[in-house]
Amino acid sequence: MRPESAGATDSTLILDGGWRSIEFQATVALAAMLTPLNSTMIAVGLPSIRSHFDVGVGEMTLLISVYLVAVAAMQPVSGRLGDAFGSIRMMMVGLILLIAISAVSALATNLPMLILMRGLQGAATALVLPNGIAVLRKRTPSERLGTVLGMNGAALSVAAATGPVIGGALLLAGDWRLLFLVNVPLSIVAIAFLLRLSPDEGHGRETLHIDLPSLGALVAVFGSAVLIGSATRVENPAFLIVGAALLPVTVAAYWLRSRWGESIVQFHFFGARNFRSAATSQALTNLVMYSFLVSLPLYLVDLRGVGDQVVSLVLFSLMAAMITLSPIGGALTDRVGRRPLLLGGGAAILAATVALALLFDDPPLAAIIGPLIGVGFGLGISGAARSSAALEAWPRDVAGSVSGTFSMMRYAGAIVGAAIIAALLGPDPGEGAFRILTIVLAGAAVLNLFVSLEIRDRPRAATDAQPEAGAPALERP
């Protein structure tokens, strides 16, 4: 591995915050935004798809669940591919696959075919997101990494927040098929911009090791957890029972494979304290955010009789705060360090979550919006600090694998959050059940604050070529 200092003058790095830097960041963000966009855009089209194929709610949840499982399980695979063949190259491969899969999805003649295409769509977009983060790490000087990651985080949040709006506009212009066809022009534009970037070199095909049994076991683990999460949406106790029975079996299968075979998740990355703590914090904060985004609509609609438009406005308060604060948090990370942002953001999430737990007694909507803004504030102000701590725990030349494993933890948090919602709320939740859920989320926020205390600021004299002190020896992906 070639030594590389934090201030290296390699021509592939972004050396300043000028137009070249902005153009580069915008290009990567444009491609990466397709992952969260496809995750949220489909939601508004589910009733139309259900009516077209004349199926029940349970079948419709598969369109969301299959995508989520595919994206989560493919994150570490995507990172390894990026390290072997180049991150930018794999981003373009993912976009090309997305074009083909989206076109076939629009031509689906039955629901099983559409569900299969939806899973493949998730796998294709999974090639883009972690490699986008990896190429930012590879080409950004350490003194500006927080700022760059903060801007990228804001762009991803914008895509997630506007997905339902874009989906609604497409449905007004045509039918549900446009929700898939829109990926074709968007991907073509993203590819055109990526072609303008000089490609990064990978380590070569001989360094790529992907254990298929381990990958299959990981898919089964996430699939079992998602099955538990689906129990709330379809009000079917069988989903909860089957998922709860399969989850320990699939976890045991993955553990056995990783112990006596290979692991698709590179657990040695967790040997570095900053990566371990940042990845755990990422899972916990995403668990809190996703749980609120999923459970609050159930509470507001079922118990408070609130309309969909008001629900969207309430939830948008969280996303708007996160979008606004992400760039600020990134810039402050580079100026004052990670710990103040991580601890301040963690404290804000905890305070807001506790406030929501105390409010669950027929509170006015305005009282709910305030704490949600607090959650968004905490997520936005700490996101870049968390990501930079994880990425800089290991050298640039394994940025893809590091980013893939870290990104997987984000989706793991969301999947666990859905399972907790299903377990606590059940098919017919009351006010008390929502209060218990929020107390559990407050516990997750407390744990996140303690985990964040373990993250250390990067010494200014340290080099990017070396992992942090105390980390195990580097293993190739």
C-alpha positions as CSV (number, residue, x, y, z in Angstrom):
1,M,0.0,0.0,0.0
2,R,1.5,3.3,-1.1
3,P,1.9,5.9,1.8
4,E,-0.3,8.9,1.3
5,S,-0.4,12.0,3.5
6,A,-3.4,14.0,4.4
7,G,-2.2,16.9,2.4
8,A,-1.1,14.9,-0.6
9,T,-0.9,16.7,-3.9
10,D,-2.2,13.8,-6.0
11,S,-4.0,15.1,-9.0
12,T,-7.0,13.0,-8.2
13,L,-7.8,15.0,-5.0
14,I,-10.0,18.0,-4.7
15,L,-7.5,20.6,-3.5
16,D,-9.8,23.6,-2.8
17,G,-13.4,24.6,-2.5
18,G,-13.7,26.2,-5.9
19,W,-15.8,25.4,-8.9
20,R,-13.9,22.1,-9.6
21,S,-14.8,20.9,-6.1
22,I,-18.5,21.9,-6.4
23,E,-18.8,20.3,-9.8
24,F,-17.3,17.1,-8.6
25,Q,-19.5,16.9,-5.5
26,A,-22.6,17.6,-7.5
27,T,-21.8,14.9,-10.0
28,V,-21.4,12.3,-7.3
29,A,-24.5,13.5,-5.4
30,L,-26.6,13.3,-8.6
31,A,-25.8,9.7,-9.0
32,A,-26.1,8.8,-5.3
33,M,-29.5,10.5,-5.0
34,L,-31.2,7.8,-7.1
35,T,-30.9,5.3,-4.2
36,P,-33.0,7.2,-1.6
37,L,-35.3,8.6,-4.4
38,N,-36.2,5.1,-5.5
39,S,-36.8,4.1,-1.9
40,T,-39.4,6.8,-1.1
41,M,-40.9,7.6,-4.6
42,I,-42.6,4.2,-4.9
43,A,-44.7,4.7,-1.8
44,V,-47.3,7.0,-3.5
45,G,-47.6,4.5,-6.3
46,L,-48.5,1.5,-4.2
47,P,-52.3,2.0,-4.3
48,S,-52.2,2.3,-8.1
49,I,-50.0,-0.8,-8.5
50,R,-52.3,-2.7,-6.1
51,S,-55.3,-1.7,-8.1
52,H,-53.7,-2.6,-11.4
53,F,-52.7,-6.2,-10.4
54,D,-55.7,-6.6,-8.0
55,V,-53.7,-7.8,-5.0
56,G,-53.8,-7.3,-1.3
57,V,-51.8,-5.1,1.0
58,G,-49.4,-7.9,2.0
59,E,-48.2,-8.4,-1.5
60,M,-47.6,-4.6,-1.8
61,T,-45.3,-4.6,1.2
62,L,-43.0,-6.9,-0.7
63,L,-42.2,-4.1,-3.2
64,I,-40.8,-2.1,-0.3
65,S,-39.3,-5.0,1.6
66,V,-37.5,-6.6,-1.3
67,Y,-35.9,-3.3,-2.2
68,L,-34.8,-2.6,1.3
69,V,-33.2,-6.0,1.8
70,A,-31.4,-5.9,-1.5
71,V,-30.0,-2.5,-0.8
72,A,-28.9,-3.4,2.7
73,A,-27.2,-6.7,1.8
74,M,-25.5,-5.4,-1.3
75,Q,-23.7,-2.5,0.5
76,P,-20.6,-4.5,1.6
77,V,-20.5,-6.3,-1.8
78,S,-20.7,-2.9,-3.6
79,G,-17.8,-1.5,-1.6
80,R,-15.6,-4.5,-2.4
81,L,-16.4,-4.3,-6.1
82,G,-15.4,-0.6,-6.0
83,D,-12.1,-1.3,-4.3
84,A,-11.3,-4.0,-6.9
85,F,-12.4,-2.3,-10.1
86,G,-12.7,1.4,-9.2
87,S,-15.5,3.3,-7.4
88,I,-16.5,5.5,-10.3
89,R,-16.6,2.5,-12.7
90,M,-18.9,0.6,-10.4
91,M,-21.2,3.6,-10.0
92,M,-21.6,3.7,-13.8
93,V,-22.2,-0.1,-13.9
94,G,-25.0,0.3,-11.3
95,L,-26.6,3.1,-13.3
96,I,-26.5,1.1,-16.5
97,L,-28.1,-1.8,-14.7
98,L,-30.7,0.5,-13.2
99,I,-31.7,1.7,-16.7
100,A,-32.2,-1.8,-18.0
101,I,-34.0,-3.0,-14.9
102,S,-36.3,0.0,-14.7
103,A,-37.3,-0.4,-18.3
104,V,-38.2,-4.0,-17.7
105,S,-40.1,-3.1,-14.5
106,A,-42.3,-0.7,-16.5
107,L,-43.2,-3.6,-18.8
108,A,-44.0,-6.0,-15.9
109,T,-47.1,-8.1,-16.7
110,N,-47.6,-9.5,-13.2
111,L,-46.7,-8.7,-9.6
112,P,-44.1,-11.5,-9.1
113,M,-42.2,-10.1,-12.1
114,L,-42.4,-6.6,-10.7
115,I,-41.2,-7.7,-7.2
116,L,-38.2,-9.5,-8.8
117,M,-37.3,-6.4,-10.7
118,R,-37.7,-4.3,-7.6
119,G,-35.2,-6.4,-5.8
120,L,-32.8,-6.2,-8.7
121,Q,-33.4,-2.4,-8.8
122,G,-32.3,-2.3,-5.2
123,A,-29.1,-4.2,-6.0
124,A,-28.3,-1.8,-8.8
125,T,-28.7,1.3,-6.8
126,A,-26.7,-0.3,-4.0
127,L,-23.7,-0.2,-6.4
128,V,-24.0,3.6,-6.5
129,L,-24.4,4.9,-3.0
130,P,-21.4,3.5,-1.1
131,N,-19.1,3.9,-4.0
132,G,-20.2,7.6,-4.2
133,I,-19.2,8.1,-0.6
134,A,-15.9,6.2,-1.2
135,V,-14.9,8.4,-4.2
136,L,-15.5,11.4,-2.0
137,R,-13.2,10.0,0.6
138,K,-10.6,9.1,-2.0
139,R,-10.5,12.5,-3.6
140,T,-11.1,14.9,-0.8
141,P,-8.4,16.3,1.5
142,S,-9.0,15.4,5.1
143,E,-9.3,19.0,6.2
144,R,-12.4,19.4,3.9
145,L,-14.0,15.9,4.2
146,G,-16.6,17.0,6.8
147,T,-17.8,19.8,4.6
148,V,-18.1,17.5,1.5
149,L,-19.9,14.8,3.4
150,G,-22.3,17.3,4.9
151,M,-23.3,18.6,1.5
152,N,-23.6,15.0,0.2
153,G,-25.8,14.1,3.2
154,A,-28.0,17.1,2.5
155,A,-28.4,16.0,-1.1
156,L,-29.4,12.5,-0.1
157,S,-31.9,13.8,2.4
158,V,-33.4,16.1,-0.3
159,A,-33.9,13.1,-2.6
160,A,-35.6,11.1,0.2
161,A,-37.8,14.0,1.2
162,T,-38.9,14.9,-2.4
163,G,-39.4,11.3,-3.5
164,P,-43.1,11.2,-2.7
165,V,-43.7,14.6,-4.3
166,I,-41.9,13.5,-7.5
167,G,-43.9,10.3,-7.4
168,G,-47.2,12.1,-7.0
169,A,-46.4,14.4,-10.0
170,L,-45.5,11.3,-12.2
171,L,-48.8,9.7,-11.3
172,L,-50.7,12.8,-12.3
173,A,-48.8,12.8,-15.6
174,G,-49.4,9.1,-16.3
175,D,-49.5,5.8,-14.3
176,W,-47.3,3.8,-12.0
177,R,-45.0,2.8,-14.8
178,L,-43.5,6.3,-14.9
179,L,-42.2,5.7,-11.4
180,F,-39.8,3.2,-13.0
181,L,-39.2,4.8,-16.4
182,V,-38.1,8.1,-14.8
183,N,-34.9,6.3,-13.8
184,V,-33.9,6.0,-17.4
185,P,-33.3,9.7,-18.2
186,L,-32.0,10.4,-14.7
187,S,-29.4,7.6,-14.9
188,I,-28.3,8.7,-18.4
189,V,-27.7,12.2,-17.2
190,A,-25.8,10.9,-14.1
191,I,-23.6,8.7,-16.3
192,A,-22.9,11.6,-18.7
193,F,-21.5,13.6,-15.8
194,L,-19.6,10.7,-14.3
195,L,-17.8,10.2,-17.6
196,R,-16.3,13.6,-17.1
197,L,-14.4,12.4,-14.0
198,S,-11.1,10.7,-14.2
199,P,-11.6,7.1,-13.1
200,D,-10.0,5.8,-9.9
201,E,-8.0,2.6,-10.1
202,G,-8.9,-0.5,-8.2
203,H,-6.7,-3.2,-6.7
204,G,-7.6,-5.7,-9.5
205,R,-9.8,-8.7,-9.9
206,E,-7.5,-11.0,-7.9
207,T,-8.2,-9.0,-4.7
208,L,-12.0,-9.5,-5.0
209,H,-13.4,-12.1,-2.6
210,I,-17.2,-12.5,-2.3
211,D,-18.5,-15.5,-0.5
212,L,-21.9,-16.3,-1.9
213,P,-23.2,-18.5,1.0
214,S,-22.3,-15.7,3.4
215,L,-24.2,-13.2,1.2
216,G,-27.2,-15.5,1.1
217,A,-27.2,-15.8,4.9
218,L,-27.0,-12.0,5.2
219,V,-30.0,-11.6,2.9
220,A,-31.8,-14.2,5.0
221,V,-31.0,-12.2,8.2
222,F,-32.3,-8.9,6.8
223,G,-35.2,-10.7,5.2
224,S,-36.3,-12.2,8.5
225,A,-36.1,-8.9,10.2
226,V,-38.1,-7.1,7.4
227,L,-40.7,-9.8,7.7
228,I,-41.2,-8.9,11.4
229,G,-41.4,-5.2,10.4
230,S,-44.1,-6.0,7.8
231,A,-46.4,-7.4,10.5
232,T,-47.5,-3.9,11.4
233,R,-48.3,-2.8,7.9
234,V,-50.4,-5.8,6.9
235,E,-51.9,-6.5,10.4
236,N,-51.0,-10.2,10.1
237,P,-49.6,-11.9,13.2
238,A,-48.3,-14.7,11.1
239,F,-45.6,-12.3,9.6
240,L,-44.5,-11.6,13.2
241,I,-44.4,-15.2,14.2
242,V,-42.6,-16.5,11.1
243,G,-40.1,-13.6,11.2
244,A,-39.3,-14.0,14.9
245,A,-38.8,-17.8,14.3
246,L,-36.5,-17.3,11.3
247,L,-34.4,-14.4,12.6
248,P,-32.3,-16.4,15.2
249,V,-31.9,-19.3,12.8
250,T,-30.6,-17.0,10.0
251,V,-28.3,-15.1,12.4
252,A,-26.9,-18.4,13.6
253,A,-26.4,-19.5,10.0
254,Y,-24.5,-16.3,9.2
255,W,-22.3,-16.6,12.3
256,L,-21.4,-20.2,11.6
257,R,-20.5,-19.4,8.0
258,S,-18.3,-16.5,9.1
259,R,-16.7,-18.6,11.7
260,W,-15.8,-21.6,9.5
261,G,-15.9,-20.0,6.1
262,E,-15.9,-16.4,5.0
263,S,-17.9,-13.3,5.9
264,I,-19.4,-10.9,3.4
265,V,-19.2,-8.2,6.1
266,Q,-15.6,-7.3,6.9
267,F,-15.7,-7.5,10.6
268,H,-12.1,-6.5,11.0
269,F,-13.0,-2.9,10.2
270,F,-14.8,-2.9,13.6
271,G,-11.4,-3.4,15.3
272,A,-10.8,0.3,14.8
273,R,-12.5,2.2,17.6
274,N,-13.6,5.2,15.6
275,F,-15.2,2.9,12.9
276,R,-16.8,0.7,15.4
277,S,-18.3,3.5,17.4
278,A,-19.4,5.6,14.3
279,A,-21.0,2.5,12.7
280,T,-22.9,1.7,15.8
281,S,-24.0,5.3,16.2
282,Q,-25.1,5.3,12.5
283,A,-27.3,2.3,13.1
284,L,-28.8,3.7,16.3
285,T,-29.6,7.2,14.9
286,N,-31.1,5.7,11.8
287,L,-33.2,3.4,13.9
288,V,-34.6,6.4,15.8
289,M,-35.2,8.4,12.6
290,Y,-36.8,5.6,10.6
291,S,-39.0,4.5,13.5
292,F,-40.4,8.0,13.8
293,L,-41.0,8.3,10.1
294,V,-42.9,5.0,10.1
295,S,-44.7,5.0,13.4
296,L,-45.9,8.7,13.5
297,P,-48.2,8.3,10.4
298,L,-49.8,5.3,12.1
299,Y,-50.4,7.3,15.3
300,L,-51.6,10.5,13.6
301,V,-54.0,8.7,11.1
302,D,-55.3,5.9,13.3
303,L,-55.6,7.7,16.7
304,R,-55.8,11.3,15.8
305,G,-57.7,11.2,12.5
306,V,-55.2,13.5,10.8
307,G,-55.2,13.7,7.0
308,D,-52.4,12.6,4.8
309,Q,-51.4,16.2,3.9
310,V,-51.0,17.2,7.5
311,V,-49.0,14.0,8.2
312,S,-46.6,14.8,5.4
313,L,-46.2,18.3,6.8
314,V,-45.4,17.0,10.2
315,L,-42.8,14.5,8.9
316,F,-41.3,17.1,6.6
317,S,-40.3,19.2,9.6
318,L,-37.8,16.5,10.6
319,M,-36.4,16.2,7.1
320,A,-36.2,19.9,6.6
321,A,-34.2,20.4,9.7
322,M,-31.9,17.6,8.7
323,I,-31.4,19.0,5.2
324,T,-30.7,22.5,6.5
325,L,-28.3,21.4,9.2
326,S,-26.3,18.8,7.3
327,P,-24.0,21.3,5.4
328,I,-23.6,23.4,8.6
329,G,-22.6,20.3,10.6
330,G,-20.2,19.2,7.9
331,A,-18.4,22.6,7.8
332,L,-18.3,22.7,11.6
333,T,-16.8,19.2,11.7
334,D,-13.8,20.5,9.7
335,R,-13.5,23.6,12.0
336,V,-14.1,22.4,15.5
337,G,-13.7,18.6,15.2
338,R,-16.1,15.6,15.4
339,R,-16.7,15.3,19.1
340,P,-18.6,18.6,19.7
341,L,-20.9,17.8,16.8
342,L,-21.5,14.2,17.7
343,L,-22.2,14.9,21.4
344,G,-24.3,18.0,20.6
345,G,-26.3,16.2,18.0
346,G,-26.7,13.1,20.2
347,A,-27.9,15.3,23.1
348,A,-30.4,17.0,20.8
349,I,-31.8,13.7,19.5
350,L,-32.1,12.4,23.1
351,A,-33.8,15.5,24.4
352,A,-36.3,15.6,21.5
353,T,-37.1,11.9,21.8
354,V,-37.7,12.2,25.6
355,A,-40.0,15.2,24.9
356,L,-42.0,13.1,22.4
357,A,-42.3,10.3,25.0
358,L,-43.7,12.8,27.5
359,L,-46.2,14.2,24.9
360,F,-48.0,11.0,24.0
361,D,-51.3,12.0,25.7
362,D,-53.3,13.6,23.0
363,P,-50.8,16.4,22.3
364,P,-51.5,19.2,19.8
365,L,-49.8,18.8,16.5
366,A,-47.6,21.8,17.0
367,A,-46.2,20.2,20.1
368,I,-45.1,17.1,18.1
369,I,-43.5,19.2,15.3
370,G,-41.1,20.9,17.8
371,P,-39.4,17.7,19.0
372,L,-39.3,16.3,15.4
373,I,-37.3,19.4,14.4
374,G,-35.0,18.6,17.3
375,V,-34.4,15.1,16.0
376,G,-33.7,16.5,12.5
377,F,-31.4,19.1,14.1
378,G,-29.4,16.4,15.9
379,L,-29.2,14.1,12.8
380,G,-28.1,16.9,10.6
381,I,-25.5,18.4,12.8
382,S,-23.8,15.1,13.6
383,G,-24.1,13.2,10.3
384,A,-20.9,14.4,8.6
385,A,-18.9,14.0,11.8
386,R,-20.1,10.4,12.1
387,S,-19.3,9.5,8.5
388,S,-15.9,11.1,8.5
389,A,-14.9,9.3,11.7
390,A,-15.8,6.0,10.1
391,L,-14.2,6.6,6.7
392,E,-10.9,8.1,8.1
393,A,-10.4,5.1,10.5
394,W,-9.0,3.2,7.6
395,P,-6.8,4.3,4.6
396,R,-8.2,5.7,1.4
397,D,-7.4,2.7,-0.8
398,V,-10.0,0.6,1.0
399,A,-12.6,3.4,1.1
400,G,-15.1,1.3,-0.9
401,S,-15.2,-1.6,1.5
402,V,-15.2,0.8,4.5
403,S,-18.0,2.8,3.1
404,G,-20.0,-0.3,2.1
405,T,-19.9,-1.8,5.6
406,F,-20.7,1.6,7.2
407,S,-23.6,2.2,4.9
408,M,-24.9,-1.3,5.6
409,M,-25.2,-0.3,9.3
410,R,-27.5,2.6,8.3
411,Y,-30.0,0.1,6.7
412,A,-29.5,-2.4,9.5
413,G,-30.8,0.3,11.9
414,A,-33.8,1.0,9.7
415,I,-34.6,-2.7,9.5
416,V,-34.3,-3.2,13.3
417,G,-36.5,-0.1,13.8
418,A,-39.2,-1.7,11.7
419,A,-39.0,-4.9,13.6
420,I,-39.3,-3.0,16.9
421,I,-42.4,-1.2,15.7
422,A,-44.0,-4.4,14.7
423,A,-43.2,-6.0,18.0
424,L,-44.4,-3.1,20.2
425,L,-47.4,-1.7,18.3
426,G,-49.0,-4.9,17.0
427,P,-52.1,-4.8,14.7
428,D,-54.2,-2.4,16.8
429,P,-51.9,0.0,18.9
430,G,-53.2,2.5,21.4
431,E,-51.7,5.6,22.9
432,G,-49.8,3.6,25.5
433,A,-48.1,1.4,22.9
434,F,-46.8,4.5,21.1
435,R,-45.5,5.9,24.4
436,I,-43.6,2.6,25.1
437,L,-42.2,2.7,21.6
438,T,-40.9,6.3,22.1
439,I,-39.4,5.3,25.4
440,V,-37.5,2.5,23.7
441,L,-36.3,5.0,21.1
442,A,-35.2,7.3,23.9
443,G,-33.1,4.4,25.2
444,A,-31.5,4.0,21.8
445,A,-30.7,7.7,21.8
446,V,-29.1,7.3,25.3
447,L,-27.0,4.5,23.9
448,N,-26.0,6.6,20.9
449,L,-24.8,9.3,23.2
450,F,-22.6,6.9,25.1
451,V,-21.2,5.3,21.9
452,S,-20.4,8.8,20.5
453,L,-18.2,9.5,23.5
454,E,-15.8,6.8,22.2
455,I,-15.1,8.6,19.0
456,R,-11.9,10.6,18.9
457,D,-11.0,13.5,16.8
458,R,-8.4,12.8,14.1
459,P,-4.8,14.0,15.1
460,R,-3.8,16.7,12.7
461,A,-0.4,15.1,12.1
462,A,-1.8,11.7,11.3
463,T,-1.6,10.4,7.7
464,D,-4.4,8.9,5.7
465,A,-2.2,5.9,4.8
466,Q,-2.4,4.5,8.3
467,P,-5.4,3.2,10.3
468,E,-6.0,4.8,13.7
469,A,-4.0,3.7,16.6
470,G,-5.0,0.3,18.0
471,A,-6.7,-0.9,14.8
472,P,-5.9,-4.4,13.6
473,A,-3.7,-5.0,10.6
474,L,-5.3,-4.1,7.3
475,E,-6.9,-6.9,5.2
476,R,-7.6,-6.5,1.6
477,P,-11.2,-6.7,0.4
